[in-house]
Amino acid sequence: MAVTSDQVLAALRVVQDPDLGRDIVSLGFVKHIAIENGRVSFQIELTTPACPVKDLLRDQAHQAVSALAGVSSVEIGMTAQVRRSAFGGQASGGQPAGAAQAPSLAPTVKNVIPIASGKGGVGKSTVSANLALALARTGARVGLMDADVYGPSIPWILGITEQPEVDEQNRITPVEQDGIKVVSMGFFMQPEEAVIWRGPMLHKTVQQFLGGVLWGELDYLLVDLPPGTGDVQLSLCQSIPISGAVVVSTPQDVALNVAQKAITLFRKLNAPVLGIIENMAYYSCLHCGKRDDIFGSGGARAVAERMGLPFLGEIPLATRIRSASDDGRPLVLTEPDSDLAKAFLRVAEQLAAQVSIRGMQGDPASQVKVTF
């Protein structure tokens, strides 16, 4: 008896997405089933090309359909369609749900993800740059907005020397480098120049970098925030709906204590927190391979568990990461197959998974009005 599409779908219901907690049929992932003389083909459309379990889902789907009577071969195409954040199209400081909404500052950007830290010196910009590149390597459309107005370092880390174009309407065309689109205050100031601005100017800059930049269609816009809990963080969360923030910390207690303040800030702004990344987690000796927990061990994971947040992963302390950033060629580009680059890729996959999870579930907290 010839196999039918209904039988294929029934077989695929045993394949569960472990992050979303549902089978791929009810999630609507199975597309374009075709059957001819026992040859079955279909697509699995994921919510991100950076899905950390895409190989597992493909293998399980292949096994499930191959077991059907009458099936001689199975061909599966893996695709992805990143979904827009389901949090409700309103910034944290905007009007309550149901009120008339102003047009989004960045309507073609599906997910805005600020990368934050409680204090400086934890490697947040290096992490931001490598995560953006790692996401782009998976096939996602990625932008990187350097909102660290006082100390913009993204152009240096990415080795960008060209200037963005600005049209007659003062709209900025972001610089495209290694598959990502980049905007930074560093493009508009001299290397030795210092930015001495109060809150209103910072707010204007954030809004210009969101609404005055021709970002085009983006799956993810990562925003490298300045350290701390100041005006830029407040302006960003009150200007545009964010899909969720990421907090970077080292394992040491002083960094973790301040990182918790950044998490508290986002929670007060009713902004989701996607998770914590532990940077400089450990050092492996180049000569003997011995691991040395220079800044302590497991602190960020413990904070994540205590605060009920996902732990997105750890990045080791390594000279090669530092030197690659200083040379303007991040390690994800220069050594894509290295263990260090794979550490960034694993974190990027976990980040993308959390965006998908929250996007599928929605988060009505982001529609609550915040006043200060």
C-alpha positions in Angstrom: 0.0 0.0 0.0 1.3 3.4 -1.0 2.3 5.7 1.9 0.2 8.9 2.3 0.9 12.4 3.5 -1.3 11.8 6.6 0.9 8.8 7.5 4.0 10.9 7.1 2.6 13.6 9.3 1.5 11.1 11.9 5.0 9.6 12.0 6.6 13.0 12.4 4.5 13.8 15.5 7.0 11.8 17.5 9.7 14.3 16.7 9.8 16.8 19.5 11.6 20.2 19.5 13.3 20.0 23.0 13.5 23.8 23.3 9.8 24.5 22.4 8.4 21.4 24.0 6.1 20.4 21.1 6.3 18.2 18.1 7.4 19.6 14.7 4.0 19.0 13.1 1.9 20.9 15.6 4.6 23.7 15.5 4.0 24.0 11.7 7.6 23.1 10.9 6.7 20.4 8.3 6.3 21.9 4.7 5.9 20.7 1.1 5.4 16.9 1.5 5.9 15.1 -1.8 5.5 11.3 -2.3 6.4 9.5 -5.5 6.9 5.7 -5.9 7.8 5.3 -2.2 10.2 8.3 -2.3 9.2 10.9 0.4 10.5 14.4 0.5 9.6 17.3 2.7 11.0 20.4 4.4 11.5 21.2 8.1 11.3 25.0 8.5 12.8 26.0 11.8 12.5 29.3 13.6 16.2 30.1 13.3 19.1 28.9 11.1 21.1 28.8 14.3 19.0 26.1 15.8 21.2 24.1 18.1 19.2 20.9 17.6 18.6 21.0 13.8 20.7 18.0 13.1 18.9 16.0 15.9 15.5 17.0 14.4 16.5 16.0 10.9 17.9 12.6 12.0 14.8 11.8 14.1 12.5 12.8 11.3 14.4 10.7 8.8 14.3 7.7 11.1 10.5 8.1 11.8 9.5 8.4 8.1 11.9 5.7 7.0 10.2 3.2 9.3 6.9 3.6 7.4 5.8 0.6 5.3 6.2 1.5 1.6 8.9 4.1 2.0 12.0 3.5 -0.1 13.9 6.8 0.5 13.5 10.0 2.5 14.8 13.4 1.5 14.6 16.3 4.0 15.4 19.9 3.3 16.3 22.0 6.3 15.2 25.7 6.1 14.5 28.5 8.6 12.3 31.5 8.9 13.1 33.7 11.8 10.0 35.0 13.4 9.4 38.5 14.6 9.3 38.9 18.4 5.8 38.2 19.7 6.1 40.6 22.6 3.6 43.1 21.2 5.2 45.8 19.2 5.5 48.4 22.0 8.5 49.6 23.9 8.8 49.2 27.6 8.2 52.8 28.3 5.4 53.2 25.8 1.7 53.1 26.2 -0.3 50.2 27.7 -1.4 47.3 25.6 -4.4 48.2 23.4 -3.5 51.8 23.0 -2.7 53.4 19.7 0.8 52.5 18.7 3.4 54.6 17.0 5.3 53.1 14.0 8.3 51.1 15.0 11.6 52.9 14.7 13.0 49.8 13.0 10.1 48.1 11.3 12.3 45.8 9.1 14.2 44.3 12.1 12.6 41.2 13.6 14.5 40.9 16.8 16.4 43.6 18.8 18.8 42.0 21.3 20.8 44.3 23.6 24.1 42.9 24.9 24.7 44.4 28.4 27.1 44.2 31.3 27.0 45.6 34.8 30.6 46.8 34.6 33.3 47.5 32.1 36.2 45.1 31.3 34.2 41.9 31.0 34.7 41.6 27.2 31.2 42.6 26.2 32.1 44.2 22.9 34.3 41.2 21.9 31.5 38.9 22.7 28.9 41.0 20.8 31.1 41.1 17.7 31.8 37.4 17.7 28.2 36.5 18.4 27.0 38.7 15.5 29.5 37.0 13.2 28.5 33.5 14.5 24.8 34.1 13.8 25.6 35.4 10.3 27.6 32.3 9.6 24.5 30.2 10.2 22.7 32.1 7.4 20.9 34.7 9.6 20.6 38.3 8.5 22.4 40.2 11.3 23.1 43.8 12.3 25.3 45.1 15.0 24.6 48.5 16.6 27.4 49.9 18.7 25.5 51.9 21.3 28.6 52.3 23.6 28.7 56.0 22.8 31.4 56.8 25.3 33.8 54.0 24.3 32.8 52.6 20.8 35.1 49.7 20.0 33.2 47.7 17.5 34.8 49.3 14.4 38.2 48.4 15.9 37.3 44.9 16.7 35.9 44.3 13.2 38.7 46.1 11.4 36.3 48.6 9.8 38.1 51.6 8.3 35.5 52.9 5.9 32.8 55.4 6.7 29.0 54.9 6.3 27.2 56.9 3.8 24.7 59.6 4.9 22.0 60.8 2.5 20.3 64.2 2.2 17.7 63.1 4.7 20.3 62.3 7.2 19.7 58.5 6.9 22.7 56.3 7.5 23.6 53.3 5.3 25.4 50.9 7.7 28.8 49.5 6.8 28.6 45.9 5.7 31.5 43.7 6.9 31.8 40.0 6.8 28.1 39.4 6.4 26.8 41.8 9.1 25.6 45.4 9.0 27.3 47.8 11.4 26.7 51.3 12.8 28.8 52.9 15.5 29.5 56.3 17.0 33.1 55.5 16.3 32.4 56.1 12.6 31.6 59.8 13.4 34.4 60.8 15.7 38.2 61.0 15.8 40.1 58.2 17.6 41.2 60.6 20.4 37.9 62.5 20.6 35.8 62.1 23.8 32.0 62.2 23.8 30.8 64.5 26.6 27.0 64.3 26.4 24.1 64.4 28.8 21.0 62.2 28.6 19.0 64.0 25.8 21.9 63.7 23.4 22.3 60.0 24.2 18.6 59.5 23.7 18.7 61.2 20.3 21.6 59.1 19.2 19.9 55.8 20.2 16.8 56.9 18.2 18.9 57.9 15.2 20.7 54.6 15.2 17.4 52.8 15.2 15.1 54.8 13.0 17.6 56.8 11.0 19.6 53.8 9.7 18.7 51.8 6.6 19.0 48.5 8.2 17.0 46.6 5.7 15.5 43.2 6.5 17.3 41.8 9.6 16.6 38.7 11.6 18.7 39.9 14.6 20.0 43.3 15.5 22.5 43.0 18.4 23.1 46.2 20.3 26.4 46.5 22.1 25.4 48.6 25.2 27.8 50.7 27.3 28.5 49.1 30.7 26.3 50.0 33.6 22.7 51.0 34.0 22.4 54.4 32.5 20.7 56.6 29.9 21.5 54.5 26.9 19.9 51.4 28.4 16.8 53.3 29.4 16.5 55.0 26.0 16.8 51.8 24.1 14.1 49.9 26.1 11.7 52.9 26.0 12.3 53.4 22.2 11.6 50.0 20.7 10.4 46.6 21.7 13.3 44.3 22.5 13.2 40.5 22.1 15.3 40.1 25.1 18.6 41.3 26.7 21.7 39.3 27.2 24.1 40.0 30.2 27.8 39.3 30.0 29.8 38.7 33.1 33.1 37.2 34.3 32.9 34.5 37.0 34.4 36.8 39.7 32.0 37.9 42.5 32.5 41.7 41.9 31.5 41.4 38.3 28.5 39.1 39.1 27.2 41.4 41.8 27.1 44.3 39.3 25.7 42.0 36.5 22.7 41.4 38.7 22.1 45.1 38.8 21.9 45.1 35.0 19.4 42.2 35.2 17.3 44.1 37.7 17.3 47.2 35.4 15.8 45.2 32.5 13.2 43.6 34.8 12.2 47.1 36.1 11.8 48.1 32.4 9.6 45.0 31.9 12.1 43.9 29.3 12.8 40.1 28.9 16.3 38.8 29.8 17.3 35.9 27.5 20.2 34.8 29.7 23.7 35.2 31.0 27.0 34.6 29.2 30.1 33.8 31.3 33.1 35.3 29.5 36.8 34.7 30.6 35.4 31.6 32.3 38.7 29.8 32.5 42.2 29.7 31.1 43.8 26.6 29.5 47.6 26.6 29.5 49.0 26.6 26.0 51.8 24.3 27.1 50.4 21.8 29.5 46.7 22.1 28.8 45.9 22.6 32.5 42.7 24.6 33.3 43.1 27.6 35.6 40.0 29.3 36.9 41.6 32.7 37.2 38.4 34.6 38.0 36.6 31.8 39.8 34.4 29.1 38.4 30.7 28.7 37.6 29.6 32.0 39.1 27.5 33.2 36.2 25.7 29.8 35.9 24.9 30.0 39.6 23.5 33.5 39.2 21.4 32.4 36.3 20.0 29.5 38.3 19.3 31.7 41.3 17.5 34.3 39.2 15.6 31.9 37.0 17.4 32.7 33.8 18.9 30.6 31.1 22.7 30.1 31.1 23.8 30.7 27.5 27.3 29.3 27.9 30.9 30.1 28.7 33.7 31.6 26.7 37.3 30.9 27.8 40.0 33.4 28.5 42.4 33.1 25.6 45.2 35.2 24.1 44.0 34.3 20.6 40.6 35.9 21.3 42.3 39.1 22.5 44.8 39.3 19.7 42.3 38.6 17.0 40.1 41.4 18.3 43.1 43.8 18.5 44.0 42.9 14.9 40.5 43.7 13.7 39.8 40.1 12.6 37.7 38.3 15.2 38.4 34.7 16.0 35.1 33.5 14.5 36.4 34.7 11.2 40.1 33.8 11.5 39.7 30.4 13.1 36.2 29.2 12.4 36.9 25.6 13.1 38.8 26.2 16.4 37.4 25.2 19.8 37.3 28.9 20.7 35.2 29.9 17.7 32.9 26.9 18.4 32.4 28.2 21.9 31.0 31.5 20.4 28.9 29.5 18.0 27.4 27.4 20.8 26.5 30.5 22.7 25.0 32.1 19.5 22.9 28.9 19.0 21.6 29.1 22.6 20.8 32.8 22.2 18.9 32.1 19.0 17.0 29.3 20.7 15.9 31.6 23.5 14.7 34.2 21.0 12.7 31.5 19.3 11.2 30.2 22.6 10.1 33.6 23.8 8.9 34.5 20.3 6.7 31.4 20.2 5.4 31.9 23.7 5.0 35.7 23.7 5.6 37.9 26.8 2.9 40.3 27.8 5.2 41.9 30.3 6.8 43.9 27.6 3.5 45.8 27.1 3.4 47.2 30.6 3.9 50.9 31.0 6.9 51.9 33.0 7.3 55.3 34.7 10.1 56.8 36.7 
